[in-house]
Amino acid sequence: MALTKVKYCDGCQKDVEAVIVERPATYTFKGETFELIERVLQCPYCREDLYDELLDSETMRILTKLYEERVGLSLEEIKSIRGQYGLSMDLFSRILGWSKATIARYETGKYIPDNSHMQVLKKLKEKPETIDEYFKLNMHKFNEKEKRKILVKLNSYDQNIVEKNLVKLMNINYKMHEKTIDSGFRSFNFYKLVNMILFFAEEGIQKTKLMKLLFYSDFLNYKRNLISITGVPYVRLPYGPVPKDHDLLLSAIEKNEYIDIDYEYMNEYTFINIKAKRNFDDTLFNKEEIEILRQVKEFFKNYGSVAISEYSHNEDGWKYTQDRDIISYDFAETLSIGD
């Protein structure tokens, strides 16, 4: 049964029970041609189309969606582009050489960007770093204070991108061990691992000792709670247990300015010292995890790198695992500390 609605028909000069009709239609929208099925209100007598705000809005929504799918971006994507840089509407619009009102119309959905503006927005979404090109092009439009503010925002964005890429890389690296006995049945938590390092490296610490403190913290938590703190898998190396791909991990964390790594050379020996550059964030840990970190730190406070390395060689996890293999968290049961 056809849907109807009472409407006044100018052609018939009277109220009629108009019928909602579905039909194929072709529209040109923002320079693009689209074919769609539209719904219109028709007079049953003269077959004239009658204006209906709801049905017209429905057709416009369909056209907008088709346009976004073919050449554009969704409203949410458009709104997120400026947000990713943390820039005000005023600064962002001037960087692009557009008006503030134009940005406001696009972000509220009142207007859909024309083709040239849409291409710019798509470029910024796909390659966010290209905003630097627009800033250099329009730099003369800003005073020195504004330039400094923009550079701080863009540098902060670049740093966030590097950090996100690091997190992505490490997540991929540990993905195969996720929520298995290799990782202590926890998904890898990058920020917990970083902050464990910050906790132990607050006053500076040698790399070898740090690696062992991380191992004992994760394995002690598993011993007590059957889950690790960080979700990191540890491997057996000659100097004791270390996080898998620990050198890559530390290098990346240093590049993100969480830590400083210094190298001291004495005769044929190289001493690697690690010092925190940021404060430890205790909100990432529960009370028992914090207590375990403190207990491990206290237990080994008088151990140097050689002593803690030799101590770790007495653990079953090191004794019964092949060189460079993953140490199963099953060995936490016989861990020598935390009884």
ZIMO-V385218 format. One record per residue. N is the residue number from 1. PSI is psi in radians with two decimals (none if undefined). BURIAL is 1 if it has 9 or more other ideal C-beta (glycine too) atoms within 8 Angstrom, else 0. D_CENTER is the distance of its C-alpha to the mean C-alpha in Angstrom with 2 decimals. Layout:
# ZIMO-V385218
<<N:PSI:BURIAL:D_CENTER> <N:PSI:BURIAL:D_CENTER>>
This chain:
# ZIMO-V385218
<<1:2.28:0:50.54> <2:2.51:0:49.35> <3:2.44:0:47.46> <4:2.82:0:49.56> <5:2.36:1:49.36> <6:2.16:0:52.27> <7:2.71:1:52.13> <8:2.26:0:54.72> <9:2.07:1:55.70> <10:-0.63:0:57.10> <11:-0.71:0:58.96> <12:-0.19:1:60.71> <13:0.71:0:61.05> <14:2.87:0:60.17> <15:2.39:0:57.51> <16:2.77:1:56.60> <17:1.49:0:54.59> <18:2.62:1:52.01> <19:2.39:1:50.21> <20:2.08:1:46.50> <21:2.39:1:46.54> <22:2.39:0:43.87> <23:2.68:0:44.38> <24:2.56:0:42.73> <25:2.69:1:41.95> <26:2.25:0:40.80> <27:2.58:1:38.98> <28:2.11:0:37.98> <29:2.09:1:34.85> <30:0.68:0:33.30> <31:0.04:0:35.37> <32:2.50:1:34.24> <33:2.31:0:36.61> <34:2.47:1:35.62> <35:2.34:0:37.71> <36:2.97:1:37.11> <37:2.04:0:39.01> <38:2.78:1:39.68> <39:2.24:1:41.48> <40:2.79:1:44.28> <41:2.19:1:47.10> <42:2.52:1:50.57> <43:2.28:1:54.09> <44:-0.19:0:55.98> <45:-0.95:0:59.16> <46:-0.09:0:58.43> <47:0.29:0:55.01> <48:2.54:1:53.54> <49:2.38:0:49.83> <50:2.42:1:49.41> <51:2.32:0:46.61> <52:2.04:1:44.14> <53:-0.75:0:41.14> <54:-0.78:0:39.04> <55:-0.66:1:39.70> <56:-0.70:1:39.17> <57:-0.63:0:35.78> <58:-0.77:1:34.94> <59:-0.72:1:35.89> <60:-0.67:0:33.78> <61:-0.68:0:30.68> <62:-0.78:1:31.38> <63:-0.75:1:31.85> <64:-0.78:1:28.65> <65:-0.76:0:26.68> <66:-0.68:1:28.56> <67:-0.77:1:27.96> <68:-0.72:1:24.19> <69:-0.59:0:24.21> <70:-0.88:0:26.47> <71:-0.09:0:25.50> <72:-2.73:1:23.05> <73:2.68:1:19.91> <74:2.87:0:19.67> <75:-0.73:0:20.13> <76:-0.66:0:16.67> <77:-0.72:1:15.23> <78:-0.76:1:17.81> <79:-0.56:1:16.98> <80:-0.36:1:13.26> <81:-0.89:1:14.33> <82:-0.67:1:16.10> <83:-0.56:0:13.62> <84:-0.41:0:10.92> <85:-0.25:1:13.73> <86:0.44:0:15.04> <87:2.58:1:18.45> <88:2.82:0:21.38> <89:-0.65:1:22.93> <90:-0.88:0:25.90> <91:-0.73:1:24.27> <92:-0.77:1:22.00> <93:-0.67:1:25.09> <94:-0.55:1:27.24> <95:-0.71:1:24.91> <96:-0.20:1:25.19> <97:0.40:0:28.87> <98:3.01:1:28.72> <99:2.72:0:30.08> <100:-0.64:1:28.17> <101:-0.62:0:29.87> <102:-0.81:1:28.50> <103:-0.74:1:24.86> <104:-0.75:1:25.85> <105:-0.72:1:27.54> <106:-0.75:1:24.64> <107:-0.38:1:22.07> <108:-0.18:0:24.60> <109:0.14:0:25.50> <110:-0.54:0:29.11> <111:2.60:0:29.13> <112:2.33:1:27.41> <113:2.47:1:26.85> <114:3.05:0:29.66> <115:-0.75:1:29.11> <116:-0.74:0:28.85> <117:-0.65:1:26.31> <118:-0.68:1:24.29> <119:-0.65:0:24.21> <120:-0.80:1:22.90> <121:-0.70:1:20.06> <122:-0.68:1:19.21> <123:-0.74:1:19.33> <124:-0.56:1:16.92> <125:-0.77:1:14.40> <126:-0.63:0:15.02> <127:1.38:0:15.50> <128:-0.50:1:14.09> <129:-0.27:0:16.07> <130:-0.14:1:19.25> <131:-0.46:1:19.40> <132:-0.65:0:21.20> <133:-0.77:0:24.00> <134:-0.63:1:24.61> <135:-0.77:1:24.59> <136:-0.67:0:27.18> <137:-0.62:0:29.21> <138:0.29:1:29.48> <139:-0.54:0:29.39> <140:-0.24:0:33.06> <141:-0.09:0:32.35> <142:2.57:1:30.77> <143:3.05:0:32.58> <144:-0.66:0:31.70> <145:-0.74:0:29.98> <146:-0.68:1:27.73> <147:-0.79:1:27.00> <148:-0.73:0:25.95> <149:-0.76:1:23.68> <150:-0.75:1:21.97> <151:-0.67:0:21.66> <152:-0.78:0:20.08> <153:-0.80:1:17.43> <154:-0.65:1:16.82> <155:-0.68:0:16.92> <156:-0.69:1:14.38> <157:-0.80:1:12.04> <158:-0.72:1:12.97> <159:-0.71:1:12.32> <160:-0.65:0:8.74> <161:-0.77:1:8.38> <162:-0.75:1:10.47> <163:-0.72:1:8.68> <164:-0.69:0:5.37> <165:-0.64:0:8.24> <166:-0.84:1:10.11> <167:-0.75:1:8.06> <168:-0.77:0:8.03> <169:-0.82:1:11.67> <170:-0.61:1:12.74> <171:-0.72:1:11.52> <172:-0.73:0:13.50> <173:-0.63:1:16.25> <174:0.04:1:16.77> <175:-0.72:0:16.22> <176:-0.32:0:19.98> <177:0.00:1:20.78> <178:2.24:1:18.50> <179:0.67:0:20.72> <180:3.07:0:23.84> <181:-0.41:0:26.53> <182:-0.52:1:25.03> <183:0.13:1:22.01> <184:0.53:1:24.02> <185:0.62:1:22.78> <186:2.55:1:19.34> <187:2.53:0:15.86> <188:2.27:1:14.53> <189:1.74:1:13.04> <190:-0.82:1:11.88> <191:-0.52:0:12.40> <192:-0.74:1:15.70> <193:-0.82:1:16.88> <194:-0.76:1:16.24> <195:-0.44:1:18.06> <196:-0.73:1:20.81> <197:-0.75:1:21.39> <198:-0.64:1:21.54> <199:-0.86:1:24.01> <200:-0.39:1:26.32> <201:0.29:1:26.06> <202:-0.72:0:26.79> <203:0.19:0:30.24> <204:2.45:0:29.65> <205:2.59:1:30.14> <206:2.53:1:31.11> <207:-0.80:1:28.60> <208:-0.78:1:30.86> <209:-0.72:1:31.27> <210:-0.78:1:27.58> <211:-0.67:1:26.82> <212:-0.64:1:29.55> <213:-0.66:1:28.44> <214:-0.79:1:25.00> <215:-0.87:1:26.93> <216:-0.60:1:29.39> <217:-0.85:1:26.86> <218:-0.77:1:24.95> <219:-0.57:1:28.25> <220:-0.68:1:30.06> <221:-0.67:1:27.52> <222:-0.69:1:27.92> <223:-0.66:1:31.68> <224:-0.55:0:31.75> <225:0.01:0:29.11> <226:0.55:0:28.55> <227:2.49:0:24.83> <228:3.06:1:23.18> <229:-0.77:1:21.05> <230:-0.33:1:18.19> <231:0.33:1:18.55> <232:2.32:1:19.55> <233:2.50:1:22.44> <234:2.52:1:25.26> <235:2.74:1:27.78> <236:2.10:1:31.41> <237:2.88:1:32.39> <238:-0.56:0:35.83> <239:0.21:0:34.87> <240:-3.11:1:33.26> <241:2.49:1:29.99> <242:2.71:1:26.70> <243:2.53:1:23.05> <244:2.33:1:22.61> <245:0.79:0:21.94> <246:-0.59:1:22.23> <247:-0.75:0:23.15> <248:-0.75:0:20.04> <249:-0.87:1:17.97> <250:-0.70:1:20.06> <251:-0.77:1:20.11> <252:-0.71:1:16.38> <253:-0.65:1:16.25> <254:-0.75:1:19.19> <255:-0.44:0:17.71> <256:0.16:1:14.96> <257:0.63:0:18.03> <258:-0.56:1:17.82> <259:2.80:1:21.20> <260:2.43:0:24.29> <261:2.08:1:26.03> <262:2.55:0:29.75> <263:2.24:0:32.29> <264:2.34:0:35.94> <265:2.19:0:38.62> <266:1.94:0:41.85> <267:-2.16:0:44.35> <268:0.12:0:42.65> <269:2.57:0:39.84> <270:2.18:0:36.33> <271:2.18:1:34.76> <272:2.04:1:31.00> <273:2.40:1:30.08> <274:2.29:1:26.68> <275:2.37:1:26.23> <276:2.47:1:23.43> <277:-0.19:0:22.40> <278:2.86:0:20.48> <279:2.58:0:21.68> <280:2.31:1:21.08> <281:1.72:0:19.08> <282:-0.16:0:21.35> <283:-0.25:0:19.60> <284:-0.19:0:17.28> <285:2.62:1:20.53> <286:3.03:0:23.40> <287:-0.69:0:26.96> <288:-0.64:1:28.04> <289:-0.74:1:25.20> <290:-0.75:1:26.07> <291:-0.68:0:29.69> <292:-0.75:1:29.07> <293:-0.77:1:27.39> <294:-0.69:0:30.43> <295:-0.77:1:32.86> <296:-0.76:1:31.62> <297:-0.76:1:31.69> <298:-0.75:0:35.15> <299:-0.69:0:36.53> <300:0.29:1:35.76> <301:-0.52:0:36.34> <302:0.14:0:39.51> <303:2.33:0:38.29> <304:-3.10:0:37.68> <305:-0.74:1:35.69> <306:-0.77:0:38.76> <307:-0.76:0:39.77> <308:-0.53:1:36.43> <309:-0.81:1:36.12> <310:-0.65:0:39.62> <311:-0.75:1:38.93> <312:-0.38:1:35.99> <313:-0.22:1:38.39> <314:-0.13:0:40.29> <315:2.46:1:37.46> <316:-0.61:0:38.05> <317:-0.58:1:34.52> <318:-0.69:1:35.41> <319:-0.62:0:39.03> <320:0.36:0:38.48> <321:2.41:1:35.45> <322:2.65:0:36.00> <323:2.28:0:34.80> <324:0.15:0:31.14> <325:2.79:0:30.64> <326:2.35:1:28.14> <327:2.06:1:29.78> <328:2.42:1:29.78> <329:-0.16:1:28.94> <330:-0.53:0:32.28> <331:-0.13:1:33.87> <332:-0.45:1:32.50> <333:-0.58:0:35.58> <334:0.25:0:37.84> <335:2.42:1:35.74> <336:-0.16:0:38.34> <337:2.81:1:36.77> <338:0.19:0:36.00> <339:none:0:39.17>>
